[in-house]
Amino acid sequence: MGNFNVIRYLHGKVSHISPVLSELVDFNECLLHCGLDDINGSGCEYTWYNKQDAQTRVYTKLDRFMDPGVSDHSPTLLRFHGDIRPPRRFKFLNCWVDHPDFHKTVAEAWACDVAGNSMFRLMGKLKAVKKKLKLLHSTRFSYITKRVKVKQADLAHCYQALQADPLSPALIQKEQAASADFWKLKRIEMCILSQRAKIHDVKHNDTSSRFFFQEIKERQHQQLIGAVAPIDPEIFTKGARVDLTDCAKLTSPITRSEIKQALFSIDVNKSPGIDGFSSGFFRAVWDIVKVDFCKAVEELFTTGHMPKQCVKLGLTHLVFADDLMIFLRGDLPTVYRATAELAHFSTWSGLTANLDKTEIYFGGVSEEVKQLILQATSLQEGVFPFRYLGIPIHASRLHADMYGALLLKLQ
């Protein structure tokens, strides 16, 4: 806490004179090296100004707080409210489905009375379910890794006791109970790890954590495209075309069977949406939520009515940006400015990026700057080449054979 006499972001200064970018870079690199960060404050944005006329007036954020009075600096009052940490985002875990109270918990929450159109009722009931599932997680699934280690230690203690008295009925019963508790918690931990790594068909007795982390690393290389058969220049004329019958199907009213089919085609390990609910939740409780879910989808397709939150923001259409790419200059000031603008947009709109599906790619950036940017953004580094709408993207020039996979699909 103090006056560092330098701003951290470009928007931290209002003046006719542009700030010196090298000073921002040095200051931010110093903070990253020391492991320091700002503490959120309230009140006026700028903490110092030069008290001159409009032509030479300068406002800057040096002390992180301000309430200008006699002095050109503002006093600072720092209050601590317990443990300061960002709130955790809600994310549905597949292991909740196996708990005996899961369906009962969802059914009780879903039975709440929510007034409004179909979409608003769906949002309100999901919000009620989220509160109940958070409570279920805190009482039954919290600190799962620590609990696994405790049960593993208890089981090891039982094994040691059995070495001295192998045929003791009491020790055998205690060992069996400890083993059952350990494997119950271990399967829950494996389910959570496999969901994060998006692994399918993992055996319950496969407890190798190295396997999960290796699979997470391997997923980064899944989008690599190798050479395939030579390109046929007439591929676009030979491919299948949409006829009038198919066009009529595309514009026909959506049915509930199609809604269910589309939902159930989404893998349960796919990353959830902004609300934290994945397809695994809806598939597990389909008998409970299907009526409200289908009504909301049908209403959206037939009437185009949006929730009140969207109307207040002036939104009239939904545009699903499945893959959004933002191109930036590879330096810290630009990255800081971009993240600040995205945070401002999130505050204004209520929309936030899904960090589980967000990656950052580098081209022509030094290793030192790259590591600083990764630390500042907390994003995973992506690997070139990757595919966008089926098209390979690379930091360097692409060769013709890299489009082979796309052309095979068109055939």
N, C-alpha and C positions, 0 to 999 in steps of 0.2 A: 504494500500500500504506500503510495507516495506520488510525487510529481516527477515523471520521467522525461518531461519536456519533449516528447515526441508522440505522434499519433500512431495508432496501430492499423487503422483502415483508412481508405481514401475518403469515406464519408464522415470521418472524424474531424474534418476541418472545413470551415466556410470562409472563403477569402477570394479576393481577385487574383491571388498568386497561387499557382498550383503547388501541391506538396512535392517534396523530394522523394522519389520512389526508393532510392537507395537507403534512406533512413528507415522507411517502413520495413524493408527486407531485413536490415540488420537487427532491428528491434524484435521482429517476429522470430527470426532465427535464434536470437538470444533467449526468448521466452520458451521456445520449443526445446532448446538445449538444456534449460534449467527445469523443465517440466512444470512451467507456470501457465496460468490462464486467467482470464478476467472473471470477476464475480458479478453476476447480474445485479443491476441497480435500478432505481426508480427516480423520477424527478426530471430535471432539465437534462437535455442531451449533452450539452457542451459545458465543460468545467472551468474554462478560462476564456477571457476575451480582453482585448487591449483598450477598451473604453474610448475609442477614437470615433471620428465621424464615419459616415456611410462609405466614403470612398476608400478609406484605409482600415475599416473595421475588420477584425479577425476573430472568429470563434473556433476553438479547438477543444478536443476532449483529451485532457492530459491527466486529470486526477480521477477520472471515471465517474465523478459525481459533481453537481453544481447547484447552488442557490445563490446567485450573485448578490452581494451587498456592498459593504464599504471596500473590502479587499477585492483584488482581481482574481483570487482563488476562492473556492467554496469549501466550507467545512464538510467533513465526512463522518457519518455515523454508521458503524457497521454492526448489524444485529445477526446473531446466529440462532437458527431455529432447528436445533437438533442436527441430525445427520443430513447434510446437503448432498443430494445426488439426483440426477435426472430420473424422472419416472420411467419405469419399464413399460414397453409397449406390449399390449395384449397379443398373444399368439396362441391359437388353438393347438393343443397337443393331442396326438392320436391316442396316447396311452390313457387319456381320461375316459375313453369309450369303454374300456374294460372294467372300470370301477363300478361296483354294484349300485351305487347311488347316482350314476351319471344320468340315465334316462329319466329317473324320477326328478332330478334337479332341473333338467331342461324342461320337462313337462310342466312343472310348477311355475317356472319363470315364464314359459310361453303362454300360460293361461291368463296373464295379466291383461287388463283392459286398456287398449290404446285407441284413442279416437283419431280419426283422420282418414285419408285415402289409403289404398292398399300398400303403396310404397312406404308411407309414413308409419303405418302399423308394423310393417316388417322391420323397419329400422328401430322402432321403439321396443319391439320384442327381442330383437338381437341385443339391444343395449341391456335389457333386463337379464337375459341369459348370461351376458358377459360378466355382470356383477356376481351372479351365483357361481359361475365357473371359476372366477378368481378366488372366491371363498373356498371352493372345493380344492383348488390347487394349493392354497396356503395351509390347509389343514391336512392334506393327504400326500402332496407331491413336492412340497418345498424342500430345498436343500438336499436333493436326492443324492448327489455325489457324496456329500459328507455322511449321509445316513448309510450309504453302501459301504463306505470305509469303516464305519462303526460296527456294522453287522459282520463285516469280514473279519475284523479284529475279535469280535465275540466268537465267531466260528473257529478261528485259529486257537483261541483260548480253550475251547471245548476239545479240539484235537489234542492239545497238549495234556489236558487232564485225562483223556482217554488212554494216553500212553502209560500212565501209572496204573490205571484200573480199566482195562479194555472191555470187561464184561459187566460193568456197573449199569444196572437198568436206569438209574437216575441220570447218569452222565450221557447214556445213549439217547434218552428221551430229550435231554437238554440240547444235545448235538443235532438231533433231527429238527427240533424247533428252530434252532439258530440257522440251520441250513435252509429251511423253508423261508424264513424271513429274509435271509440274504439273497436268495435267488428271486424272490418276489420283487425286491427293490432293484436287483441287477437287471431284470427284464424291463422294468420301467425305464431305467437309465439307458439301456440299449435302444429302446423304442424312441426315446428323445434324440439320441445321437443319430440313429438311422434316419429320422425325419429331417434333421438338419443336413445330413449328408445326402439325403434323397436316395437311400439304398432300398432295394426291394428284395423280398424273400430271404431275409437274414435268419439263420437258425438261432434258436434260443441259447444253445450252448456255445455259440461263437462270441466270446467276450473280449476279443482282441480290439482294444481301442486304437491300436496302430492301423488296423484295417480301415476303420471309419475315417481317420484323418488322411490316410493314403487315398481313399476314395474321393474325399473332398478335393484333394489336390488333383486327382486324375480328371475330375469334372471340368477343370479349367482347360484341359486339352481336348475335350470331346469335339470342339467345333473346328478342329484342324481339318483342312480339305486337301487331299492328295490328288495326284494325277489319275485321270480315268481315260476312257476311250476317246478317240479323236472327235472333234466337233463336226456335226452335220450342219452345213449352212442352211439347209432347208427345213430345219427343225420347227420353225415357227409356222410354216404352212402345212406341215404334216400332223401337228398336234391336234388333239380333240378340241371342239368348239362348243359353246353353249347355244343350244337351239331355243326355239320359242317355248317348248314345253318346260325346259329347265328354268327359263326366265319366269314363267308363270308360277313355278314352285317357289322361287326365291321371293316373290311378292305375295304369296298366299298367307293367310292368317296362321300364326304360330299355334301349335297344339301343346297340351300338357305332356303328352308322351315325348315330344321333341324337346321340351324344357328339361324333363328328367334325363333323357338320353344325353343332352349336351352337358348337364351337370355331372352325371355319373361317368362321363368320358374323361373328366379331369382327374389326374392321379392324386391320391390323397396326400402324397408327399410334396406336391407342388407348393410353392411359396404362397401364403395367404394374401388376401387383399389388404387394403388400408385398415379395415375394421378388425383384422386379425383372424377372421373365420376362413378356414380352408374348405375345399370340397369334401374333405373327410368328415367335417362336422355335419353338413347337410345330408350326406349319404348315411351317416350313422343314425340320424333322428328324422329320416325322411317322412315316416308315418306321422310325426308330430308337426312338422313345419311345411309339408307339401302344399296344403291348401293356401296358406298365406304367401308362400314363396311363389307359387304359380300365378296367383292373383296379381302380385306386384309386377311380375314379368309381363303378363298379359296387358295390364293397365299401361305399362310403359310403351309397349309396342302398338297398342291400339289408340290411346289418347295422347301420348306424349307428355302427360302431366308429370311435373317434376316436384320433388319435395320442397317444402317452404324454405329450407336453407338455401336451395339453389335459386329460388325466385328472388330472395332478398339480395343475393349476389348478382342478380341480373342475368343468370344463366338460362338459356332457352333450349340448348341441345347438349347431349352428352357426346364427347369425343374420347374414345378409348385410346390413349397413347400407350400402346403395349411396349414399344421400344422407343424411347426418346433419347437422342444424342445431343449433347451440348459440347461445342468445340471451344476450347480456351487456349490462351497462350500459356506456355509451360513455365510459369513463375508464381511465386507465392502471392504477391499483391493481387494478381488477376484471380487466383483461386479464392482468396479471402473475399474479394468483392462479389464473386459469383455465389459463394455460399451465403453471404449476407443477403443478397437479393432473393435467393431461393427461400431463406428463412423468413424474409419479409412477405413473400408471396404466400407461404404456408400460414403465417399469422393472419393474413387478410382473407384467404380463401378457405382455410381449414383443411387443405389438401397437403399431404406430406409424401415425400418420396419413399418407396419401399426399399430400404437399405439392404434387405436380404437379396434383392435382385439388381443391385446397382454395382457397377464396376467402373474403374478408371483405367484408361489406356494412355500410354506415353509414347511419344515419338520425337527423337532428337532432343531429349532432356537428359542432363547429367544424372548420375546415380545419386549424388548428394542432394540435389534439388528434388529428385523423385522421392527419396525417403522422407524429406521434410514435408512434401505435399501429402504423402500417404499418412504421416503422423497427424497432420492438421485436419484431414478429412475423415480419417478412420474408415476409408473404403478399401475394398479388396482390389488388387491389381489384376486387370484382365490380360489375356495372352492373345497376341495376333497370330494368325488371322481369325476373325470372328465373322459370323454371318448376320446380316441385317436384311430382313425380308427375303432370305434365300441368297443374297448377294454377298460374296466374300469381301471383307474390308481388311485392308492391311496398311501399315504405315509407309510401305514402299510400293513400288510399281508392281501391279498384278500381272501374272502371265495367263495366257489363254487357257491352259489346262486346269487352272484353278476354278473355272466356271463349269467344269465337266459334270459335277454332281447336280447342279441346277439344270443343265440341259438334259440330263438323263430323266429328271422328273418331268420335264416338259414333254418328253417323248412318250 
